[in-house]
Amino acid sequence: MITVHHLETSRSQRVLWLLEELGLPYELRVHKRHPVTKLAPPELKKIHPLGKSPVITDGDQVVAESAAILEYLVEQHGAQASGDVAQLMTQPGTPEHHQRRFWMHYAEGSLMNWLVMKLVFMSIPSQPMPFFVRPIARELCKRVQKQLIDPNVNTSLAFIEDHLSRHTWFAGERITLADFQMSFAVSALMSRSDAVASHPHLKAYVQRMEARPAYQRALAQGGPVVMG
């Protein structure tokens, strides 16, 4: 039995979606974030030394990191898949394979860095601090977002919008592991940028993703995808 250690509002939602698409049975163990720090609870370190989510166990195997988990599940259990999830890994040497590999790395290597920074600088002014410091913190965070974070987020928005104007899914015309890996980053992008409204192809992509029955089942199991 596959066990998913799922941290609320976290990247492990990707794993739940894939498991639902593959129709694999699994046990879900939900872990709550610390109410103040929003960090993962210490008991996750009993599963994996990093104490992060997602992490899964499959028999004696313990697998951490989103992309590694997604690839492991398809390699070990994907043979039974049918329909449009039958070839999630893509064939080496094809244009779809190159696109899948790029977006698998881009999600965490480029996009999430800025989205995490965005969340941090959005939340700092609401943290406990002396009242006379709060206006300074608010102005500093606003300036960092305007001059550094938002330009990079907007560059990513334009890049993704252009790509999705020419492709139905991230690797081409059918769904692949790239879409599962990008799903959390796309959801975070939608929640942290006011410019999303002017990107119709990205919005259409999200509607396609969220309309999939397996995605809906994963959402019902894991709860909201990103922090408010």
C-alpha positions as CSV (number, residue, x, y, z in Angstrom):
1,M,0.0,0.0,0.0
2,I,1.2,3.5,-0.9
3,T,1.1,6.0,1.9
4,V,1.1,9.7,1.2
5,H,2.2,12.0,3.9
6,H,0.2,15.1,2.9
7,L,0.9,18.5,4.4
8,E,-2.1,20.8,4.0
9,T,-1.8,23.5,1.3
10,S,1.4,22.0,-0.1
11,R,3.1,20.5,-3.1
12,S,1.8,17.0,-2.1
13,Q,-1.4,17.9,-3.9
14,R,0.4,17.0,-7.1
15,V,0.9,13.4,-5.8
16,L,-2.7,13.0,-4.9
17,W,-3.8,14.1,-8.4
18,L,-1.4,11.6,-10.0
19,L,-2.6,8.7,-7.8
20,E,-6.2,9.5,-8.6
21,E,-5.5,9.7,-12.4
22,L,-3.7,6.3,-12.2
23,G,-6.4,4.8,-10.1
24,L,-3.9,3.5,-7.5
25,P,-5.1,2.7,-4.0
26,Y,-3.3,4.7,-1.3
27,E,-3.5,5.7,2.4
28,L,-3.6,9.4,3.1
29,R,-2.1,10.8,6.3
30,V,-2.7,14.5,6.6
31,H,-0.3,16.7,8.6
32,K,-1.2,20.1,9.8
33,R,1.0,23.2,9.6
34,H,2.0,25.1,12.7
35,P,-0.7,27.7,13.2
36,V,1.8,30.6,13.6
37,T,4.9,29.6,11.6
38,K,3.0,27.6,8.9
39,L,5.9,25.2,9.0
40,A,5.6,21.4,8.7
41,P,5.2,19.5,12.0
42,P,8.2,17.8,13.4
43,E,6.7,14.3,13.1
44,L,7.4,14.4,9.4
45,K,11.1,13.9,10.2
46,K,10.2,10.5,11.4
47,I,9.3,9.6,7.8
48,H,12.2,11.4,6.1
49,P,15.2,13.3,7.6
50,L,14.2,16.5,5.8
51,G,10.8,16.7,7.5
52,K,9.2,18.0,4.3
53,S,6.1,17.1,2.3
54,P,5.4,15.5,-0.1
55,V,6.9,12.2,1.0
56,I,5.5,8.7,0.3
57,T,6.2,5.2,1.5
58,D,5.6,2.2,-0.8
59,G,6.5,-0.9,1.0
60,D,10.1,-0.4,2.2
61,Q,10.7,2.5,-0.1
62,V,10.6,6.1,1.1
63,V,10.5,8.7,-1.6
64,A,10.7,12.5,-1.2
65,E,10.6,15.4,-3.6
66,S,7.7,16.0,-5.9
67,A,9.3,15.3,-9.2
68,A,11.0,12.2,-7.9
69,I,7.7,10.9,-6.4
70,L,5.8,11.5,-9.7
71,E,8.4,9.7,-11.8
72,Y,8.7,6.8,-9.2
73,L,4.9,6.3,-9.3
74,V,4.7,6.1,-13.0
75,E,7.8,3.9,-13.3
76,Q,6.6,1.5,-10.7
77,H,2.8,1.6,-11.2
78,G,2.1,3.3,-14.4
79,A,1.8,0.2,-16.6
80,Q,-1.8,-0.2,-15.7
81,A,-2.8,3.3,-16.8
82,S,-5.0,3.7,-19.8
83,G,-6.6,6.5,-21.8
84,D,-4.9,9.9,-21.9
85,V,-2.7,9.1,-18.9
86,A,-1.1,6.0,-20.5
87,Q,2.1,7.8,-21.6
88,L,2.8,10.3,-18.9
89,M,6.6,9.9,-19.2
90,T,6.9,10.6,-23.0
91,Q,9.2,8.9,-25.4
92,P,12.9,10.0,-25.2
93,G,14.1,12.0,-28.2
94,T,10.7,13.4,-29.0
95,P,9.8,17.1,-28.8
96,E,7.2,16.2,-26.1
97,H,9.9,14.5,-24.0
98,H,12.1,17.7,-24.2
99,Q,9.2,19.8,-23.2
100,R,8.2,17.5,-20.3
101,R,11.7,17.5,-18.9
102,F,12.0,21.3,-19.2
103,W,8.7,22.0,-17.4
104,M,9.5,19.4,-14.7
105,H,12.6,21.4,-13.8
106,Y,11.2,24.9,-14.5
107,A,8.4,24.5,-11.9
108,E,10.7,24.3,-8.9
109,G,14.0,25.6,-10.4
110,S,12.7,28.9,-11.7
111,L,9.0,29.7,-11.0
112,M,8.4,28.6,-7.4
113,N,11.5,30.5,-6.1
114,W,9.7,33.8,-7.0
115,L,6.3,32.6,-5.8
116,V,7.7,31.6,-2.4
117,M,9.4,35.0,-2.1
118,K,6.1,36.6,-3.1
119,L,4.3,34.8,-0.3
120,V,7.0,35.7,2.3
121,F,7.0,39.4,1.5
122,M,3.2,39.5,1.4
123,S,3.0,38.0,4.9
124,I,5.8,39.9,6.7
125,P,3.8,43.0,7.4
126,S,1.1,40.9,9.2
127,Q,3.6,39.3,11.5
128,P,4.0,40.5,15.2
129,M,6.2,43.5,15.5
130,P,6.4,46.8,17.3
131,F,3.7,49.2,15.9
132,F,6.3,51.8,14.8
133,V,8.1,49.2,12.7
134,R,5.1,48.0,10.8
135,P,4.9,51.0,8.3
136,I,8.6,50.5,7.5
137,A,8.2,46.8,7.0
138,R,5.1,47.3,4.8
139,E,6.9,49.9,2.6
140,L,10.0,47.8,2.4
141,C,8.1,44.6,1.4
142,K,6.0,46.6,-1.1
143,R,9.2,48.0,-2.7
144,V,10.9,44.6,-2.9
145,Q,7.9,43.1,-4.6
146,K,7.6,46.0,-7.1
147,Q,11.3,46.2,-8.0
148,L,12.4,42.5,-7.8
149,I,9.7,39.9,-7.3
150,D,6.8,41.1,-9.5
151,P,8.9,41.7,-12.6
152,N,10.2,38.2,-12.5
153,V,6.7,36.8,-11.8
154,N,5.4,38.8,-14.8
155,T,8.1,37.4,-17.0
156,S,7.1,33.9,-16.1
157,L,3.4,34.8,-16.7
158,A,4.2,36.0,-20.2
159,F,6.4,33.0,-20.9
160,I,3.7,30.5,-19.8
161,E,1.0,32.4,-21.5
162,D,2.8,32.3,-24.8
163,H,3.6,28.6,-24.5
164,L,0.0,27.7,-23.7
165,S,-1.3,29.7,-26.6
166,R,0.4,27.1,-28.8
167,H,-0.1,23.9,-26.7
168,T,-3.0,22.3,-24.9
169,W,-0.8,20.9,-22.2
170,F,2.7,21.8,-21.1
171,A,4.4,19.1,-23.1
172,G,2.1,19.3,-26.1
173,E,-1.3,18.0,-27.0
174,R,-1.7,15.4,-24.3
175,I,-1.2,15.5,-20.5
176,T,2.1,14.4,-19.1
177,L,4.0,14.5,-15.8
178,A,4.9,18.1,-16.6
179,D,1.3,19.1,-15.9
180,F,1.3,17.4,-12.5
181,Q,4.6,19.1,-11.6
182,M,3.4,22.5,-12.9
183,S,0.0,22.2,-11.3
184,F,1.0,23.5,-7.8
185,A,3.1,26.3,-9.3
186,V,0.3,27.3,-11.6
187,S,-2.2,27.4,-8.7
188,A,0.2,29.5,-6.6
189,L,0.7,31.8,-9.6
190,M,-3.0,32.3,-9.9
191,S,-3.4,33.2,-6.3
192,R,-0.4,35.6,-6.0
193,S,-0.6,37.6,-9.1
194,D,-3.2,40.2,-10.1
195,A,-2.0,40.0,-13.7
196,V,-3.4,36.6,-14.3
197,A,-6.7,38.0,-15.5
198,S,-5.0,39.3,-18.6
199,H,-3.7,35.8,-19.5
200,P,-6.6,33.9,-21.1
201,H,-4.6,30.9,-22.2
202,L,-3.3,30.3,-18.7
203,K,-6.8,30.6,-17.3
204,A,-8.1,28.2,-19.9
205,Y,-5.4,25.7,-19.0
206,V,-6.4,25.9,-15.3
207,Q,-10.0,25.3,-16.2
208,R,-9.0,22.2,-18.2
209,M,-6.9,20.9,-15.3
210,E,-9.5,21.6,-12.6
211,A,-12.3,20.1,-14.6
212,R,-10.6,16.6,-14.7
213,P,-12.5,14.2,-12.4
214,A,-9.3,12.9,-10.9
215,Y,-8.2,16.4,-10.0
216,Q,-11.5,17.0,-8.3
217,R,-11.2,13.8,-6.3
218,A,-7.6,14.8,-5.2
219,L,-8.9,18.2,-4.1
220,A,-11.6,16.5,-2.0
221,Q,-9.0,14.3,-0.4
222,G,-6.3,16.9,0.2
223,G,-8.2,20.2,0.7
224,P,-7.1,23.6,-0.7
225,V,-4.0,23.6,-2.8
226,V,-2.3,26.8,-1.8
227,M,-2.3,29.0,1.3
228,G,-4.6,32.0,1.2
